[in-house]
Amino acid sequence: MNDLELLQDLNRGYIRSVQESDTRWFEAHLADDFLNSNPDCTLVDRAGFLRQIALPCPVSNLQAEDVRFRSGGEVAIIDARTTYRQAGGEAGAGRYTDIWARRGGRWVCVAAQVGRG
């Protein structure tokens, strides 16, 4: 599997794991120094992010669209738009940027930024 295919697979895993509150997937794929910028402008470290993910996901039918991959050797950036259903059934949308780094021969997510519209 080449880097693009691997990053596409990791992106699908990330979205699925958010939807399913799958902390095990994130434990295996987040860097120890991971940081996440939430839509409310708070910044959480790896432990804080895992606590957030462990809670039931407040949205359903989370989908990534217009996914763009950029890679420069040891670093890759994934940008995408999301669509989802809010708890009350209303449509929602947002954007995210994930930064991945090749460490120890494998890709780990080192940072993420999530925005909602």
CYANA upper distance limits for C-alpha pairs under 8 A (distance plus 0.5 A):
  1 MET  CA      5 GLU  CA      6.52
  1 MET  CA      6 LEU  CA      6.75
  2 ASN  CA      6 LEU  CA      6.68
  3 ASP  CA      7 LEU  CA      6.50
  4 LEU  CA      8 GLN  CA      6.57
  4 LEU  CA     69 PHE  CA      8.06
  5 GLU  CA      9 ASP  CA      6.71
  6 LEU  CA     10 LEU  CA      6.67
  7 LEU  CA     11 ASN  CA      6.53
  7 LEU  CA     69 PHE  CA      8.49
  8 GLN  CA     12 ARG  CA      6.80
  9 ASP  CA     13 GLY  CA      6.69
 10 LEU  CA     14 TYR  CA      6.58
 11 ASN  CA     15 ILE  CA      6.86
 11 ASN  CA     78 ILE  CA      8.35
 12 ARG  CA     16 ARG  CA      6.62
 13 GLY  CA     17 SER  CA      6.38
 13 GLY  CA     25 TRP  CA      8.16
 14 TYR  CA     18 VAL  CA      6.75
 14 TYR  CA     25 TRP  CA      8.35
 14 TYR  CA     26 PHE  CA      8.03
 15 ILE  CA     19 GLN  CA      6.88
 15 ILE  CA     62 LEU  CA      7.71
 15 ILE  CA     63 GLN  CA      7.78
 15 ILE  CA     64 ALA  CA      7.75
 16 ARG  CA     20 GLU  CA      6.61
 16 ARG  CA     62 LEU  CA      8.48
 17 SER  CA     21 SER  CA      6.08
 17 SER  CA     22 ASP  CA      5.13
 17 SER  CA     23 THR  CA      7.72
 17 SER  CA     25 TRP  CA      7.07
 17 SER  CA     26 PHE  CA      7.91
 18 VAL  CA     22 ASP  CA      7.09
 18 VAL  CA     53 ILE  CA      6.84
 18 VAL  CA     57 CYS  CA      7.45
 19 GLN  CA     57 CYS  CA      6.28
 19 GLN  CA     59 VAL  CA      8.02
 19 GLN  CA     60 SER  CA      7.45
 19 GLN  CA     61 ASN  CA      8.28
 19 GLN  CA     62 LEU  CA      6.91
 20 GLU  CA     56 PRO  CA      8.16
 20 GLU  CA     57 CYS  CA      7.45
 21 SER  CA     53 ILE  CA      5.62
 21 SER  CA     54 ALA  CA      5.73
 21 SER  CA     55 LEU  CA      7.03
 21 SER  CA     56 PRO  CA      6.61
 21 SER  CA     57 CYS  CA      6.80
 22 ASP  CA     26 PHE  CA      7.46
 22 ASP  CA     53 ILE  CA      7.58
 22 ASP  CA     54 ALA  CA      7.50
 23 THR  CA     27 GLU  CA      6.54
 23 THR  CA     50 LEU  CA      6.56
 23 THR  CA     53 ILE  CA      6.77
 23 THR  CA     54 ALA  CA      6.52
 24 ARG  CA     28 ALA  CA      6.87
 25 TRP  CA     29 HIS  CA      6.83
 26 PHE  CA     30 LEU  CA      6.08
 26 PHE  CA     50 LEU  CA      7.82
 27 GLU  CA     50 LEU  CA      8.21
 29 HIS  CA    107 TRP  CA      8.06
 29 HIS  CA    108 VAL  CA      5.61
 29 HIS  CA    109 CYS  CA      6.71
 30 LEU  CA     34 PHE  CA      6.64
 30 LEU  CA     46 ARG  CA      7.74
 30 LEU  CA    108 VAL  CA      5.83
 30 LEU  CA    109 CYS  CA      5.31
 30 LEU  CA    110 VAL  CA      6.88
 31 ALA  CA     46 ARG  CA      8.19
 31 ALA  CA    108 VAL  CA      5.94
 31 ALA  CA    109 CYS  CA      6.20
 31 ALA  CA    110 VAL  CA      5.74
 32 ASP  CA     46 ARG  CA      7.11
 32 ASP  CA    110 VAL  CA      8.44
 33 ASP  CA     45 ASP  CA      7.62
 33 ASP  CA     46 ARG  CA      7.22
 33 ASP  CA    110 VAL  CA      7.05
 34 PHE  CA     45 ASP  CA      6.33
 34 PHE  CA     46 ARG  CA      5.64
 34 PHE  CA    109 CYS  CA      7.28
 34 PHE  CA    110 VAL  CA      4.91
 34 PHE  CA    111 ALA  CA      5.79
 35 LEU  CA     43 LEU  CA      7.30
 35 LEU  CA     44 VAL  CA      6.21
 35 LEU  CA     45 ASP  CA      5.06
 35 LEU  CA     46 ARG  CA      6.60
 35 LEU  CA     49 PHE  CA      8.45
 35 LEU  CA    110 VAL  CA      7.08
 35 LEU  CA    111 ALA  CA      5.36
 35 LEU  CA    112 ALA  CA      7.02
 36 ASN  CA     43 LEU  CA      6.12
 36 ASN  CA     44 VAL  CA      5.79
 36 ASN  CA     45 ASP  CA      6.87
 36 ASN  CA     46 ARG  CA      8.21
 36 ASN  CA     49 PHE  CA      7.39
 36 ASN  CA    111 ALA  CA      6.16
 36 ASN  CA    112 ALA  CA      5.21
 36 ASN  CA    113 GLN  CA      6.20
 36 ASN  CA    114 VAL  CA      8.30
 37 SER  CA     41 CYS  CA      6.55
 37 SER  CA     42 THR  CA      6.34
 37 SER  CA     43 LEU  CA      5.07
 37 SER  CA     44 VAL  CA      7.11
 37 SER  CA    112 ALA  CA      6.73
 37 SER  CA    113 GLN  CA      5.08
 37 SER  CA    114 VAL  CA      6.72
 38 ASN  CA     42 THR  CA      5.85
 38 ASN  CA     43 LEU  CA      6.72
 38 ASN  CA     44 VAL  CA      8.19
 38 ASN  CA    113 GLN  CA      6.79
 38 ASN  CA    114 VAL  CA      5.89
 38 ASN  CA    115 GLY  CA      7.50
 39 PRO  CA    113 GLN  CA      8.27
 39 PRO  CA    114 VAL  CA      5.89
 39 PRO  CA    115 GLY  CA      5.10
 39 PRO  CA    116 ARG  CA      6.53
 44 VAL  CA     48 GLY  CA      5.72
 44 VAL  CA     49 PHE  CA      6.41
 45 ASP  CA     49 PHE  CA      6.59
 46 ARG  CA     50 LEU  CA      6.68
 47 ALA  CA     51 ARG  CA      6.82
 48 GLY  CA     52 GLN  CA      6.84
 49 PHE  CA     53 ILE  CA      6.67
 50 LEU  CA     54 ALA  CA      6.60
 51 ARG  CA     55 LEU  CA      7.44
 53 ILE  CA     57 CYS  CA      7.84
 58 PRO  CA     86 GLN  CA      7.37
 58 PRO  CA     87 ALA  CA      6.65
 59 VAL  CA     84 TYR  CA      6.79
 59 VAL  CA     85 ARG  CA      5.99
 59 VAL  CA     86 GLN  CA      5.28
 59 VAL  CA     87 ALA  CA      6.26
 60 SER  CA     84 TYR  CA      6.28
 60 SER  CA     85 ARG  CA      5.57
 60 SER  CA     86 GLN  CA      7.13
 60 SER  CA     87 ALA  CA      7.99
 61 ASN  CA     83 THR  CA      8.17
 61 ASN  CA     84 TYR  CA      5.61
 61 ASN  CA     85 ARG  CA      6.51
 62 LEU  CA     82 THR  CA      7.30
 62 LEU  CA     83 THR  CA      6.32
 62 LEU  CA     84 TYR  CA      4.93
 62 LEU  CA     85 ARG  CA      7.73
 63 GLN  CA     82 THR  CA      5.98
 63 GLN  CA     83 THR  CA      5.82
 63 GLN  CA     84 TYR  CA      6.83
 64 ALA  CA     80 ALA  CA      6.74
 64 ALA  CA     81 ARG  CA      6.26
 64 ALA  CA     82 THR  CA      5.11
 64 ALA  CA     83 THR  CA      7.19
 65 GLU  CA     80 ALA  CA      6.41
 65 GLU  CA     81 ARG  CA      5.60
 65 GLU  CA     82 THR  CA      6.40
 65 GLU  CA     83 THR  CA      8.07
 66 ASP  CA     80 ALA  CA      5.95
 66 ASP  CA     81 ARG  CA      6.46
 67 VAL  CA     78 ILE  CA      7.45
 67 VAL  CA     79 ASP  CA      6.29
 67 VAL  CA     80 ALA  CA      4.80
 67 VAL  CA     81 ARG  CA      7.41
 68 ARG  CA     78 ILE  CA      6.17
 68 ARG  CA     79 ASP  CA      5.71
 68 ARG  CA     80 ALA  CA      6.71
 69 PHE  CA     76 ALA  CA      7.57
 69 PHE  CA     77 ILE  CA      6.40
 69 PHE  CA     78 ILE  CA      5.29
 69 PHE  CA     79 ASP  CA      7.21
 70 ARG  CA     76 ALA  CA      6.01
 70 ARG  CA     77 ILE  CA      5.67
 70 ARG  CA     78 ILE  CA      7.04
 71 SER  CA     75 VAL  CA      6.32
 71 SER  CA     76 ALA  CA      4.60
 71 SER  CA     77 ILE  CA      6.83
 72 GLY  CA     76 ALA  CA      6.75
 74 GLU  CA    101 ALA  CA      6.10
 74 GLU  CA    102 ARG  CA      5.50
 74 GLU  CA    103 ARG  CA      8.41
 75 VAL  CA     99 ILE  CA      7.68
 75 VAL  CA    100 TRP  CA      6.21
 75 VAL  CA    101 ALA  CA      4.99
 75 VAL  CA    102 ARG  CA      6.88
 76 ALA  CA     99 ILE  CA      6.36
 76 ALA  CA    100 TRP  CA      5.57
 76 ALA  CA    101 ALA  CA      6.83
 77 ILE  CA     97 THR  CA      7.39
 77 ILE  CA     98 ASP  CA      6.29
 77 ILE  CA     99 ILE  CA      5.16
 77 ILE  CA    100 TRP  CA      6.76
 78 ILE  CA     96 TYR  CA      8.47
 78 ILE  CA     97 THR  CA      6.02
 78 ILE  CA     98 ASP  CA      5.63
 78 ILE  CA     99 ILE  CA      6.97
 79 ASP  CA     95 ARG  CA      7.90
 79 ASP  CA     96 TYR  CA      6.28
 79 ASP  CA     97 THR  CA      4.99
 79 ASP  CA     98 ASP  CA      7.13
 80 ALA  CA     95 ARG  CA      6.16
 80 ALA  CA     96 TYR  CA      6.12
 80 ALA  CA     97 THR  CA      7.22
 81 ARG  CA     93 ALA  CA      7.68
 81 ARG  CA     94 GLY  CA      6.20
 81 ARG  CA     95 ARG  CA      4.80
 81 ARG  CA     96 TYR  CA      7.01
 82 THR  CA     93 ALA  CA      5.80
 82 THR  CA     94 GLY  CA      5.53
 82 THR  CA     95 ARG  CA      6.17
 82 THR  CA     96 TYR  CA      8.07
 83 THR  CA     91 ALA  CA      7.82
 83 THR  CA     92 GLY  CA      6.18
 83 THR  CA     93 ALA  CA      4.84
 83 THR  CA     94 GLY  CA      7.10
 84 TYR  CA     91 ALA  CA      6.51
 84 TYR  CA     92 GLY  CA      5.66
 84 TYR  CA     93 ALA  CA      6.69
 85 ARG  CA     89 GLY  CA      6.00
 85 ARG  CA     90 GLU  CA      6.15
 85 ARG  CA     91 ALA  CA      5.26
 85 ARG  CA     92 GLY  CA      6.21
 86 GLN  CA     90 GLU  CA      5.77
 86 GLN  CA     91 ALA  CA      6.67
 86 GLN  CA     92 GLY  CA      6.71
 92 GLY  CA    116 ARG  CA      8.29
 92 GLY  CA    117 GLY  CA      7.69
 93 ALA  CA    116 ARG  CA      6.53
 93 ALA  CA    117 GLY  CA      6.22
 94 GLY  CA    114 VAL  CA      7.93
 94 GLY  CA    115 GLY  CA      5.88
 94 GLY  CA    116 ARG  CA      4.43
 94 GLY  CA    117 GLY  CA      5.74
 95 ARG  CA    114 VAL  CA      6.53
 95 ARG  CA    115 GLY  CA      5.72
 95 ARG  CA    116 ARG  CA      6.87
 96 TYR  CA    112 ALA  CA      7.62
 96 TYR  CA    113 GLN  CA      6.01
 96 TYR  CA    114 VAL  CA      4.98
 96 TYR  CA    115 GLY  CA      6.65
 97 THR  CA    112 ALA  CA      6.11
 97 THR  CA    113 GLN  CA      5.76
 97 THR  CA    114 VAL  CA      7.24
 98 ASP  CA    109 CYS  CA      7.41
 98 ASP  CA    110 VAL  CA      8.30
 98 ASP  CA    111 ALA  CA      6.33
 98 ASP  CA    112 ALA  CA      4.83
 98 ASP  CA    113 GLN  CA      7.04
 99 ILE  CA    109 CYS  CA      6.30
 99 ILE  CA    110 VAL  CA      6.25
 99 ILE  CA    111 ALA  CA      5.64
 99 ILE  CA    112 ALA  CA      6.71
100 TRP  CA    107 TRP  CA      6.66
100 TRP  CA    108 VAL  CA      5.91
100 TRP  CA    109 CYS  CA      4.74
100 TRP  CA    110 VAL  CA      6.05
100 TRP  CA    111 ALA  CA      7.68
101 ALA  CA    107 TRP  CA      5.96
101 ALA  CA    108 VAL  CA      6.04
101 ALA  CA    109 CYS  CA      6.87
101 ALA  CA    110 VAL  CA      7.03
102 ARG  CA    106 ARG  CA      5.65
102 ARG  CA    107 TRP  CA      4.84
102 ARG  CA    108 VAL  CA      6.84
103 ARG  CA    107 TRP  CA      6.71
103 ARG  CA    108 VAL  CA      7.35
